[in-house]
Amino acid sequence: MPFPKELCVAGLAAALACAALPAPATAAEWQRPDSPFTLGEAYPDVPATCETAGYWIEHGPDIDARVSFAVRGPLVATEWDGALAYLVMCPEVGVQIMCVTYSREGREVGDMALFAGGYMRVDERRIMLDPCLASPDDGER
């Protein structure tokens, strides 16, 4: 699995122990109309893609408030630990996004999906969405 197994098991505690990250973006950058971020728990209007996730991870918010992030792309890993499902999107060579949710709902590697959830930057190339909603990507949103 592209995300370390310890991160999946330890979740938030492991993510908070990660190394220092680059300086946060200004509000103007992450609150643009084409941004995959939004304050609160709503779905952002424009999801990121595997191709644009590299830009957005560098321009994400660093604030003490709930921020949601949305992304669409192919699943590269799906894991179930008996209580939570860990769905990972985008190739390992770029920025990967892990959705922590309650069910795989039959999703398999290669399926296109849309994730939206609570944004947390884990390290230079990984984003965790927890809690997260995952749905099949019909390209309509």
PEHU-V748581 format. One record per run of one state. SS is the DSSP state (2 for helix, 1 for strand, 0 for the rest). FROM is the first residue (numbers start at 1). TO is the last residue. If there is no record, write none. Layout:
ss: (SS/SS)
from: (FROM/FROM)
to: (TO/TO)
This chain:
ss: (0/2/0/2/0/2/0/1/0/1/0/2/0/1/0/1/0/1/0/1/0/1/0)
from: (1/5/11/12/17/27/31/37/40/48/50/53/59/67/81/85/90/96/102/112/124/126/137)
to: (4/10/11/16/26/30/36/39/47/49/52/58/66/80/84/89/95/101/111/123/125/136/141)
